[in-house]
Structures are given as C-alpha cells and as structure tokens.
Amino acid sequence: MGPIYQFKRLKSRNLLRGLGMGFAYALYIYTFYITSWRALFRLVCGRNGWSKTRRNTEHAPGVKVALDS
C-alpha cells in the first residue's frame, strides 16, 4: 500500500520511504485490532467503569474515590 501511494499520489519513486509508509500504516491498523479486542473483553467481563486514575491521596470523608464498577 505504501509504495503504491508513494508513486501514484506523491509522484515519488523513493522505494524505501514507500515501504516505511506501508509498515507505518500496517502498525496503525493493528492498533485498532488491539483496542477492539480489549474493548470486547471489557464488555464481556462487565468492566465498564470510566475511572482512569485512582486518587488515593484525596481524603473525602466516607466516600471512596474513583472506583471501578
């Protein structure tokens, strides 16, 4: 994909850059596979909380902060 885009759209014959663009695109696409499987796993396991950072230093009387539900 990268070399074809490099030749057709950018009008360049730099094969090494085209191969680099192809590998970068493949890596970009594979990140979606990883995040999609992770999201499916979280849905199946019932882990749908939005807490991202545990705030252990905050002291709220009688309240637990940033819990995963």
N, C-alpha and C positions, 0 to 999 in steps of 0.2 A: 504494500500500500504506500509506504513512504517513498520509494524510488519513482513510482508512477506519478504521485502528487508532485514530487520534485521536478520531474521532467515536463509534465503537462501544464501545471499551473504556475510554477515559479520559473519556468524556462531555463532551468539549470541542469547541467549534466554531472554534478558532483555526486557520485555514487555513494561515497562514504556518508555524506550528510543525509542523503535519502534513506540509507539503511538505518542511520541513527534516528531519523524521524519515524520510521516504521517501528522500531523497537520501543521508542517512547510512546507511540500510540498504543501498542500492544500492552505495555505496562499500565497505561491509563485505563484501558478497558478491563484489565484483570482486577483493578481495584474495585470496580463495580461488582464483580463476582464475589469478592471477599466480603464487601459490605452487605450485599444481598443475602448471602448465606448467614451472616451474623444476625441480620435483622430477622430472618425467618426463625433462627434458633431462639432469639429473644421472645418472639411472639409465641412459639410453641411452649416455651418454659414459663410463660406468664410474666416475664420481666419487662414491664412496660413503663417503669418509672423514669422521670426526667431528671432526677438528681444527678448532677455531674461531679460535684465537688463536695466532699464531706467537710463540714465546717466544725471540726472538733474543738476549736478554740472559742467558739461562741457559747456563751452561757445564757440560755433562756430558761427561766425557772419553770420546771415541769413540762418542757417541750423538747422533743427530740428533733434535731435539725437534719435535713437532707437525708431522709430515709428512702430506700428502695422499697416500693410496694409491690 
